[in-house]
Amino acid sequence: MPFDPFVSRDADLRVWREQFHDATPIRGTTPRQQHTCVGVVEKIRLVPGRQLEITISDGSGRLTATFTGRSNLPGLELGGGLRVTGTIAQNGDGTLHVLNPSWTTVVEPYS
């Protein structure tokens, strides 16, 4: 069986996420309920003058945190760890979002 780096990375992220006992796996979240999720920053998108969108992955899924009126989060970088807490929303296409969550950076899995 050939080595698949994406499968290996997801497994590493799931093991890393398990050290955060209060965090719910992204795949295990329920829309319209508050959850704490921890993941690695995969994407940072700035909509100038409007919002900052941060997409995290934890090996089980992806979640986009939207921060209205922000242009940065101090200490945040691609590949870094991020903990967000807020009410989960699900778009019609199945993507998960959280609006203006509380947040903190956490140690990344490969440090």
A tleap script that builds the chain and sets N, CA, C and O, in Angstrom:
source leaprc.protein.ff14SB
mol = sequence {
  NMET PRO PHE ASP PRO PHE VAL SER ARG ASP
  ALA ASP LEU ARG VAL TRP ARG GLU GLN PHE
  HIE ASP ALA THR PRO ILE ARG GLY THR THR
  PRO ARG GLN GLN HIE THR CYS VAL GLY VAL
  VAL GLU LYS ILE ARG LEU VAL PRO GLY ARG
  GLN LEU GLU ILE THR ILE SER ASP GLY SER
  GLY ARG LEU THR ALA THR PHE THR GLY ARG
  SER ASN LEU PRO GLY LEU GLU LEU GLY GLY
  GLY LEU ARG VAL THR GLY THR ILE ALA GLN
  ASN GLY ASP GLY THR LEU HIE VAL LEU ASN
  PRO SER TRP THR THR VAL VAL GLU PRO TYR
  CSER
}
set mol.1.N position { 0.849 -1.176 0.000 }
set mol.1.CA position { 0.000 0.000 0.000 }
set mol.1.C position { 0.898 1.244 0.000 }
set mol.1.O position { 1.790 1.357 0.840 }
set mol.2.N position { 0.671 2.171 -0.928 }
set mol.2.CA position { 1.515 3.364 -1.002 }
set mol.2.C position { 1.269 4.304 0.171 }
set mol.2.O position { 0.172 4.365 0.726 }
set mol.3.N position { 2.318 5.031 0.532 }
set mol.3.CA position { 2.240 6.007 1.615 }
set mol.3.C position { 1.439 7.218 1.166 }
set mol.3.O position { 1.715 7.786 0.109 }
set mol.4.N position { 0.463 7.614 1.946 }
set mol.4.CA position { -0.343 8.801 1.651 }
set mol.4.C position { -0.083 9.827 2.752 }
set mol.4.O position { -0.538 9.635 3.880 }
set mol.5.N position { 0.640 10.918 2.454 }
set mol.5.CA position { 0.986 11.890 3.496 }
set mol.5.C position { -0.234 12.561 4.122 }
set mol.5.O position { -0.172 12.976 5.279 }
set mol.6.N position { -1.345 12.679 3.385 }
set mol.6.CA position { -2.537 13.325 3.939 }
set mol.6.C position { -3.204 12.442 4.994 }
set mol.6.O position { -3.705 12.947 5.999 }
set mol.7.N position { -3.212 11.131 4.769 }
set mol.7.CA position { -3.768 10.205 5.756 }
set mol.7.C position { -2.905 10.220 7.013 }
set mol.7.O position { -3.425 10.227 8.129 }
set mol.8.N position { -1.589 10.225 6.831 }
set mol.8.CA position { -0.668 10.263 7.965 }
set mol.8.C position { -0.827 11.571 8.745 }
set mol.8.O position { -0.833 11.552 9.975 }
set mol.9.N position { -0.956 12.699 8.052 }
set mol.9.CA position { -1.120 13.995 8.711 }
set mol.9.C position { -2.420 14.028 9.517 }
set mol.9.O position { -2.428 14.490 10.659 }
set mol.10.N position { -3.507 13.546 8.935 }
set mol.10.CA position { -4.785 13.529 9.661 }
set mol.10.C position { -4.681 12.684 10.926 }
set mol.10.O position { -5.219 13.059 11.967 }
set mol.11.N position { -3.996 11.546 10.844 }
set mol.11.CA position { -3.815 10.696 12.027 }
set mol.11.C position { -2.993 11.426 13.086 }
set mol.11.O position { -3.314 11.371 14.273 }
set mol.12.N position { -1.931 12.111 12.655 }
set mol.12.CA position { -1.119 12.893 13.597 }
set mol.12.C position { -1.955 13.976 14.269 }
set mol.12.O position { -1.845 14.186 15.476 }
set mol.13.N position { -2.791 14.662 13.494 }
set mol.13.CA position { -3.620 15.731 14.053 }
set mol.13.C position { -4.642 15.192 15.051 }
set mol.13.O position { -4.911 15.829 16.070 }
set mol.14.N position { -5.206 14.031 14.765 }
set mol.14.CA position { -6.177 13.442 15.710 }
set mol.14.C position { -5.504 13.105 17.036 }
set mol.14.O position { -6.078 13.348 18.098 }
set mol.15.N position { -4.297 12.551 16.988 }
set mol.15.CA position { -3.549 12.236 18.210 }
set mol.15.C position { -3.239 13.517 18.970 }
set mol.15.O position { -3.409 13.575 20.188 }
set mol.16.N position { -2.785 14.548 18.257 }
set mol.16.CA position { -2.479 15.848 18.874 }
set mol.16.C position { -3.711 16.447 19.538 }
set mol.16.O position { -3.640 16.914 20.675 }
set mol.17.N position { -4.841 16.435 18.833 }
set mol.17.CA position { -6.077 17.029 19.350 }
set mol.17.C position { -6.531 16.354 20.645 }
set mol.17.O position { -7.118 17.012 21.504 }
set mol.18.N position { -6.277 15.078 20.800 }
set mol.18.CA position { -6.736 14.344 21.985 }
set mol.18.C position { -6.126 14.859 23.287 }
set mol.18.O position { -6.659 14.580 24.361 }
set mol.19.N position { -5.020 15.604 23.216 }
set mol.19.CA position { -4.439 16.156 24.443 }
set mol.19.C position { -5.284 17.298 25.005 }
set mol.19.O position { -5.096 17.692 26.156 }
set mol.20.N position { -6.208 17.834 24.213 }
set mol.20.CA position { -7.097 18.910 24.655 }
set mol.20.C position { -8.438 18.279 25.039 }
set mol.20.O position { -9.332 18.133 24.205 }
set mol.21.N position { -8.557 17.912 26.303 }
set mol.21.CA position { -9.695 17.117 26.767 }
set mol.21.C position { -11.031 17.847 26.675 }
set mol.21.O position { -12.080 17.206 26.615 }
set mol.22.N position { -11.006 19.176 26.662 }
set mol.22.CA position { -12.261 19.922 26.582 }
set mol.22.C position { -12.672 20.215 25.139 }
set mol.22.O position { -13.712 20.834 24.913 }
set mol.23.N position { -11.878 19.784 24.164 }
set mol.23.CA position { -12.165 20.075 22.757 }
set mol.23.C position { -12.959 18.953 22.106 }
set mol.23.O position { -12.705 17.771 22.339 }
set mol.24.N position { -13.921 19.349 21.288 }
set mol.24.CA position { -14.737 18.411 20.523 }
set mol.24.C position { -14.107 18.244 19.145 }
set mol.24.O position { -13.725 19.238 18.527 }
set mol.25.N position { -13.987 17.009 18.643 }
set mol.25.CA position { -13.515 16.853 17.263 }
set mol.25.C position { -14.457 17.620 16.328 }
set mol.25.O position { -15.670 17.621 16.537 }
set mol.26.N position { -13.910 18.261 15.315 }
set mol.26.CA position { -14.748 19.055 14.408 }
set mol.26.C position { -15.860 18.206 13.815 }
set mol.26.O position { -17.001 18.658 13.712 }
set mol.27.N position { -15.540 16.995 13.428 }
set mol.27.CA position { -16.567 16.114 12.856 }
set mol.27.C position { -17.675 15.786 13.869 }
set mol.27.O position { -18.788 15.439 13.475 }
set mol.28.N position { -17.377 15.894 15.165 }
set mol.28.CA position { -18.360 15.563 16.200 }
set mol.28.C position { -19.197 16.736 16.679 }
set mol.28.O position { -19.985 16.589 17.613 }
set mol.29.N position { -19.041 17.908 16.050 }
set mol.29.CA position { -19.810 19.077 16.483 }
set mol.29.C position { -21.246 19.001 15.991 }
set mol.29.O position { -21.548 18.326 15.007 }
set mol.30.N position { -22.121 19.702 16.689 }
set mol.30.CA position { -23.532 19.769 16.337 }
set mol.30.C position { -23.890 21.215 16.014 }
set mol.30.O position { -23.666 22.103 16.837 }
set mol.31.N position { -24.446 21.466 14.820 }
set mol.31.CA position { -24.838 22.836 14.487 }
set mol.31.C position { -25.811 23.416 15.521 }
set mol.31.O position { -26.637 22.709 16.099 }
set mol.32.N position { -25.681 24.720 15.729 }
set mol.32.CA position { -26.491 25.503 16.662 }
set mol.32.C position { -26.202 25.174 18.123 }
set mol.32.O position { -27.002 25.479 19.007 }
set mol.33.N position { -25.063 24.555 18.364 }
set mol.33.CA position { -24.633 24.285 19.731 }
set mol.33.C position { -23.227 24.845 19.910 }
set mol.33.O position { -22.455 24.939 18.955 }
set mol.34.N position { -22.910 25.214 21.140 }
set mol.34.CA position { -21.585 25.751 21.418 }
set mol.34.C position { -20.592 24.611 21.619 }
set mol.34.O position { -20.871 23.634 22.313 }
set mol.35.N position { -19.431 24.759 20.995 }
set mol.35.CA position { -18.360 23.775 21.107 }
set mol.35.C position { -17.020 24.486 21.192 }
set mol.35.O position { -16.878 25.629 20.759 }
set mol.36.N position { -16.047 23.796 21.753 }
set mol.36.CA position { -14.653 24.210 21.696 }
set mol.36.C position { -13.943 23.243 20.765 }
set mol.36.O position { -14.024 22.029 20.949 }
set mol.37.N position { -13.247 23.773 19.767 }
set mol.37.CA position { -12.500 22.958 18.816 }
set mol.37.C position { -11.062 23.452 18.762 }
set mol.37.O position { -10.791 24.641 18.935 }
set mol.38.N position { -10.156 22.531 18.523 }
set mol.38.CA position { -8.739 22.845 18.405 }
set mol.38.C position { -8.260 22.298 17.075 }
set mol.38.O position { -8.577 21.166 16.708 }
set mol.39.N position { -7.492 23.107 16.352 }
set mol.39.CA position { -6.979 22.646 15.076 }
set mol.39.C position { -5.766 23.429 14.644 }
set mol.39.O position { -5.347 24.378 15.307 }
set mol.40.N position { -5.211 23.020 13.527 }
set mol.40.CA position { -4.062 23.669 12.926 }
set mol.40.C position { -4.576 24.615 11.841 }
set mol.40.O position { -5.450 24.256 11.052 }
set mol.41.N position { -4.023 25.819 11.814 }
set mol.41.CA position { -4.445 26.820 10.840 }
set mol.41.C position { -3.988 26.398 9.440 }
set mol.41.O position { -2.793 26.291 9.163 }
set mol.42.N position { -4.973 26.162 8.565 }
set mol.42.CA position { -4.689 25.770 7.186 }
set mol.42.C position { -4.816 26.926 6.215 }
set mol.42.O position { -4.162 26.944 5.173 }
set mol.43.N position { -5.664 27.897 6.558 }
set mol.43.CA position { -5.937 28.982 5.619 }
set mol.43.C position { -6.276 30.245 6.402 }
set mol.43.O position { -6.999 30.197 7.398 }
set mol.44.N position { -5.744 31.379 5.939 }
set mol.44.CA position { -6.074 32.683 6.497 }
set mol.44.C position { -6.526 33.543 5.328 }
set mol.44.O position { -5.788 33.734 4.361 }
set mol.45.N position { -7.737 34.057 5.426 }
set mol.45.CA position { -8.283 34.889 4.340 }
set mol.45.C position { -8.780 36.200 4.927 }
set mol.45.O position { -9.590 36.211 5.853 }
set mol.46.N position { -8.289 37.302 4.381 }
set mol.46.CA position { -8.698 38.627 4.823 }
set mol.46.C position { -9.607 39.248 3.772 }
set mol.46.O position { -9.246 39.338 2.599 }
set mol.47.N position { -10.788 39.674 4.204 }
set mol.47.CA position { -11.686 40.455 3.359 }
set mol.47.C position { -11.544 41.888 3.868 }
set mol.47.O position { -12.157 42.247 4.873 }
set mol.48.N position { -10.739 42.716 3.185 }
set mol.48.CA position { -10.399 44.041 3.701 }
set mol.48.C position { -11.629 44.851 4.129 }
set mol.48.O position { -12.622 44.948 3.408 }
set mol.49.N position { -11.520 45.427 5.334 }
set mol.49.CA position { -12.583 46.248 5.868 }
set mol.49.C position { -13.799 45.493 6.358 }
set mol.49.O position { -14.748 46.105 6.849 }
set mol.50.N position { -13.791 44.176 6.234 }
set mol.50.CA position { -14.970 43.400 6.622 }
set mol.50.C position { -14.682 42.335 7.665 }
set mol.50.O position { -15.228 42.371 8.768 }
set mol.51.N position { -13.803 41.368 7.306 }
set mol.51.CA position { -13.621 40.233 8.205 }
set mol.51.C position { -12.340 39.470 7.918 }
set mol.51.O position { -11.703 39.629 6.877 }
set mol.52.N position { -11.996 38.637 8.885 }
set mol.52.CA position { -10.863 37.725 8.796 }
set mol.52.C position { -11.426 36.317 8.938 }
set mol.52.O position { -12.182 36.036 9.867 }
set mol.53.N position { -11.056 35.435 8.015 }
set mol.53.CA position { -11.528 34.049 8.052 }
set mol.53.C position { -10.332 33.126 8.253 }
set mol.53.O position { -9.355 33.181 7.507 }
set mol.54.N position { -10.429 32.279 9.273 }
set mol.54.CA position { -9.366 31.336 9.611 }
set mol.54.C position { -9.945 29.926 9.512 }
set mol.54.O position { -10.921 29.609 10.191 }
set mol.55.N position { -9.353 29.083 8.674 }
set mol.55.CA position { -9.797 27.697 8.554 }
set mol.55.C position { -8.814 26.809 9.296 }
set mol.55.O position { -7.606 26.859 9.062 }
set mol.56.N position { -9.362 25.982 10.208 }
set mol.56.CA position { -8.538 25.041 10.964 }
set mol.56.C position { -8.939 23.609 10.623 }
set mol.56.O position { -10.059 23.349 10.184 }
set mol.57.N position { -8.009 22.697 10.832 }
set mol.57.CA position { -8.243 21.272 10.622 }
set mol.57.C position { -7.727 20.515 11.833 }
set mol.57.O position { -6.689 20.867 12.394 }
set mol.58.N position { -8.453 19.470 12.240 }
set mol.58.CA position { -8.020 18.669 13.386 }
set mol.58.C position { -7.877 17.190 13.053 }
set mol.58.O position { -7.782 16.355 13.954 }
set mol.59.N position { -7.861 16.862 11.761 }
set mol.59.CA position { -7.750 15.460 11.359 }
set mol.59.C position { -9.087 14.781 11.190 }
set mol.59.O position { -9.166 13.704 10.599 }
set mol.60.N position { -10.168 15.407 11.712 }
set mol.60.CA position { -11.502 14.834 11.535 }
set mol.60.C position { -12.349 15.694 10.612 }
set mol.60.O position { -13.356 15.228 10.080 }
set mol.61.N position { -11.948 16.948 10.416 }
set mol.61.CA position { -12.718 17.856 9.575 }
set mol.61.C position { -12.118 19.246 9.597 }
set mol.61.O position { -11.059 19.484 10.178 }
set mol.62.N position { -12.829 20.161 8.944 }
set mol.62.CA position { -12.397 21.557 8.869 }
set mol.62.C position { -13.494 22.470 9.404 }
set mol.62.O position { -14.685 22.180 9.298 }
set mol.63.N position { -13.046 23.592 9.988 }
set mol.63.CA position { -13.951 24.578 10.563 }
set mol.63.C position { -13.394 25.956 10.229 }
set mol.63.O position { -12.200 26.203 10.393 }
set mol.64.N position { -14.265 26.859 9.756 }
set mol.64.CA position { -13.839 28.220 9.457 }
set mol.64.C position { -14.386 29.159 10.526 }
set mol.64.O position { -15.593 29.229 10.756 }
set mol.65.N position { -13.479 29.873 11.168 }
set mol.65.CA position { -13.839 30.882 12.165 }
set mol.65.C position { -13.794 32.241 11.484 }
set mol.65.O position { -12.782 32.609 10.887 }
set mol.66.N position { -14.891 32.987 11.573 }
set mol.66.CA position { -14.979 34.307 10.958 }
set mol.66.C position { -14.983 35.361 12.052 }
set mol.66.O position { -15.794 35.315 12.977 }
set mol.67.N position { -14.065 36.311 11.932 }
set mol.67.CA position { -13.932 37.399 12.897 }
set mol.67.C position { -14.285 38.699 12.179 }
set mol.67.O position { -13.494 39.201 11.381 }
set mol.68.N position { -15.462 39.243 12.459 }
set mol.68.CA position { -15.885 40.464 11.785 }
set mol.68.C position { -15.126 41.662 12.353 }
set mol.68.O position { -14.865 41.744 13.553 }
set mol.69.N position { -14.781 42.588 11.457 }
set mol.69.CA position { -14.091 43.797 11.872 }
set mol.69.C position { -12.643 43.613 12.273 }
set mol.69.O position { -12.032 44.540 12.805 }
set mol.70.N position { -12.077 42.441 12.033 }
set mol.70.CA position { -10.672 42.176 12.409 }
set mol.70.C position { -9.830 42.030 11.153 }
set mol.70.O position { -10.310 41.583 10.111 }
set mol.71.N position { -8.565 42.415 11.271 }
set mol.71.CA position { -7.644 42.207 10.159 }
set mol.71.C position { -6.509 41.262 10.538 }
set mol.71.O position { -5.744 40.835 9.674 }
set mol.72.N position { -6.394 40.932 11.831 }
set mol.72.CA position { -5.393 39.947 12.256 }
set mol.72.C position { -5.734 39.436 13.652 }
set mol.72.O position { -6.555 40.013 14.365 }
set mol.73.N position { -5.087 38.353 14.013 }
set mol.73.CA position { -5.150 37.802 15.365 }
set mol.73.C position { -3.699 37.698 15.821 }
set mol.73.O position { -2.933 36.915 15.258 }
set mol.74.N position { -3.310 38.471 16.829 }
set mol.74.CA position { -1.911 38.474 17.259 }
set mol.74.C position { -1.394 37.074 17.594 }
set mol.74.O position { -2.035 36.320 18.327 }
set mol.75.N position { -0.228 36.743 17.047 }
set mol.75.CA position { 0.407 35.463 17.330 }
set mol.75.C position { -0.039 34.323 16.440 }
set mol.75.O position { 0.495 33.218 16.545 }
set mol.76.N position { -1.007 34.562 15.562 }
set mol.76.CA position { -1.531 33.499 14.710 }
set mol.76.C position { -0.745 33.417 13.414 }
set mol.76.O position { -0.415 34.441 12.815 }
set mol.77.N position { -0.443 32.187 12.976 }
set mol.77.CA position { 0.251 31.988 11.707 }
set mol.77.C position { -0.166 30.659 11.106 }
set mol.77.O position { -0.666 29.777 11.804 }
set mol.78.N position { 0.047 30.523 9.794 }
set mol.78.CA position { -0.248 29.253 9.124 }
set mol.78.C position { 0.525 28.132 9.797 }
set mol.78.O position { 1.707 28.285 10.105 }
set mol.79.N position { -0.132 27.016 10.022 }
set mol.79.CA position { 0.502 25.874 10.659 }
set mol.79.C position { 0.473 25.933 12.173 }
set mol.79.O position { 0.832 24.960 12.836 }
set mol.80.N position { 0.054 27.053 12.729 }
set mol.80.CA position { -0.036 27.197 14.182 }
set mol.80.C position { -1.295 26.550 14.732 }
set mol.80.O position { -2.227 26.241 13.989 }
set mol.81.N position { -1.312 26.351 16.029 }
set mol.81.CA position { -2.477 25.766 16.686 }
set mol.81.C position { -3.438 26.852 17.153 }
set mol.81.O position { -3.013 27.913 17.611 }
set mol.82.N position { -4.739 26.579 17.035 }
set mol.82.CA position { -5.759 27.542 17.429 }
set mol.82.C position { -6.913 26.819 18.116 }
set mol.82.O position { -7.396 25.791 17.642 }
set mol.83.N position { -7.344 27.383 19.246 }
set mol.83.CA position { -8.533 26.891 19.969 }
set mol.83.C position { -9.621 27.940 19.798 }
set mol.83.O position { -9.395 29.119 20.073 }
set mol.84.N position { -10.804 27.520 19.345 }
set mol.84.CA position { -11.939 28.425 19.210 }
set mol.84.C position { -13.131 27.862 19.964 }
set mol.84.O position { -13.330 26.648 20.021 }
set mol.85.N position { -13.929 28.768 20.547 }
set mol.85.CA position { -15.145 28.379 21.246 }
set mol.85.C position { -16.273 29.280 20.771 }
set mol.85.O position { -16.178 30.506 20.832 }
set mol.86.N position { -17.342 28.652 20.298 }
set mol.86.CA position { -18.490 29.412 19.824 }
set mol.86.C position { -19.580 28.492 19.321 }
set mol.86.O position { -19.469 27.269 19.397 }
set mol.87.N position { -20.639 29.103 18.803 }
set mol.87.CA position { -21.772 28.341 18.280 }
set mol.87.C position { -21.504 27.964 16.828 }
set mol.87.O position { -21.196 28.818 15.997 }
set mol.88.N position { -21.626 26.693 16.541 }
set mol.88.CA position { -21.327 26.153 15.222 }
set mol.88.C position { -22.512 26.358 14.285 }
set mol.88.O position { -23.665 26.170 14.674 }
set mol.89.N position { -22.216 26.745 13.046 }
set mol.89.CA position { -23.224 26.855 11.992 }
set mol.89.C position { -22.785 25.976 10.832 }
set mol.89.O position { -21.594 25.761 10.609 }
set mol.90.N position { -23.775 25.471 10.095 }
set mol.90.CA position { -23.461 24.624 8.936 }
set mol.90.C position { -24.143 25.213 7.707 }
set mol.90.O position { -25.351 25.451 7.709 }
set mol.91.N position { -23.353 25.447 6.651 }
set mol.91.CA position { -23.897 25.943 5.388 }
set mol.91.C position { -24.601 24.818 4.645 }
set mol.91.O position { -24.475 23.646 5.002 }
set mol.92.N position { -25.333 25.182 3.622 }
set mol.92.CA position { -26.042 24.201 2.810 }
set mol.92.C position { -25.127 23.186 2.160 }
set mol.92.O position { -25.550 22.067 1.868 }
set mol.93.N position { -23.860 23.567 1.927 }
set mol.93.CA position { -22.903 22.638 1.320 }
set mol.93.C position { -22.190 21.768 2.357 }
set mol.93.O position { -21.304 20.987 2.011 }
set mol.94.N position { -22.579 21.904 3.629 }
set mol.94.CA position { -22.004 21.074 4.685 }
set mol.94.C position { -20.796 21.658 5.381 }
set mol.94.O position { -20.320 21.077 6.357 }
set mol.95.N position { -20.275 22.800 4.914 }
set mol.95.CA position { -19.119 23.393 5.574 }
set mol.95.C position { -19.519 23.967 6.927 }
set mol.95.O position { -20.626 24.479 7.098 }
set mol.96.N position { -18.601 23.874 7.883 }
set mol.96.CA position { -18.862 24.337 9.243 }
set mol.96.C position { -18.199 25.680 9.489 }
set mol.96.O position { -17.075 25.928 9.052 }
set mol.97.N position { -18.928 26.551 10.206 }
set mol.97.CA position { -18.451 27.904 10.496 }
set mol.97.C position { -18.762 28.241 11.945 }
set mol.97.O position { -19.649 27.655 12.565 }
set mol.98.N position { -18.009 29.196 12.465 }
set mol.98.CA position { -18.294 29.773 13.772 }
set mol.98.C position { -18.008 31.273 13.645 }
set mol.98.O position { -16.968 31.666 13.116 }
set mol.99.N position { -18.922 32.096 14.124 }
set mol.99.CA position { -18.819 33.547 13.975 }
set mol.99.C position { -18.340 34.183 15.268 }
set mol.99.O position { -18.916 33.967 16.334 }
set mol.100.N position { -17.268 34.977 15.159 }
set mol.100.CA position { -16.697 35.711 16.292 }
set mol.100.C position { -16.495 34.849 17.543 }
set mol.100.O position { -16.957 35.210 18.626 }
set mol.101.N position { -15.809 33.714 17.395 }
set mol.101.CA position { -15.581 32.861 18.569 }
set mol.101.C position { -14.543 33.471 19.507 }
set mol.101.O position { -13.755 34.331 19.113 }
set mol.102.N position { -14.560 33.012 20.746 }
set mol.102.CA position { -13.420 33.312 21.603 }
set mol.102.C position { -12.283 32.422 21.097 }
set mol.102.O position { -12.528 31.343 20.558 }
set mol.103.N position { -11.062 32.870 21.271 }
set mol.103.CA position { -9.952 32.129 20.683 }
set mol.103.C position { -8.688 32.298 21.506 }
set mol.103.O position { -8.538 33.247 22.276 }
set mol.104.N position { -7.800 31.360 21.320 }
set mol.104.CA position { -6.457 31.427 21.883 }
set mol.104.C position { -5.550 30.539 21.037 }
set mol.104.O position { -5.989 29.526 20.492 }
set mol.105.N position { -4.296 30.925 20.936 }
set mol.105.CA position { -3.357 30.057 20.238 }
set mol.105.C position { -2.939 28.938 21.195 }
set mol.105.O position { -2.939 29.114 22.413 }
set mol.106.N position { -2.589 27.802 20.628 }
set mol.106.CA position { -2.110 26.649 21.398 }
set mol.106.C position { -0.863 26.117 20.693 }
set mol.106.O position { -0.595 26.451 19.539 }
set mol.107.N position { -0.117 25.294 21.399 }
set mol.107.CA position { 1.094 24.725 20.819 }
set mol.107.C position { 0.720 23.866 19.605 }
set mol.107.O position { -0.220 23.073 19.654 }
set mol.108.N position { 1.471 24.041 18.527 }
set mol.108.CA position { 1.189 23.280 17.307 }
set mol.108.C position { 1.700 21.855 17.438 }
set mol.108.O position { 2.565 21.585 18.271 }
set mol.109.N position { 1.176 20.931 16.621 }
set mol.109.CA position { 1.526 19.521 16.780 }
set mol.109.C position { 2.945 19.173 16.415 }
set mol.109.O position { 3.467 18.174 16.911 }
set mol.110.N position { 3.592 19.944 15.577 }
set mol.110.CA position { 4.925 19.576 15.115 }
set mol.110.C position { 6.019 20.449 15.712 }
set mol.110.O position { 7.075 20.627 15.105 }
set mol.111.N position { 5.771 20.993 16.897 }
set mol.111.CA position { 6.793 21.855 17.513 }
set mol.111.C position { 7.794 21.041 18.306 }
set mol.111.O position { 8.722 21.601 18.890 }
savepdb mol mol.pdb
quit
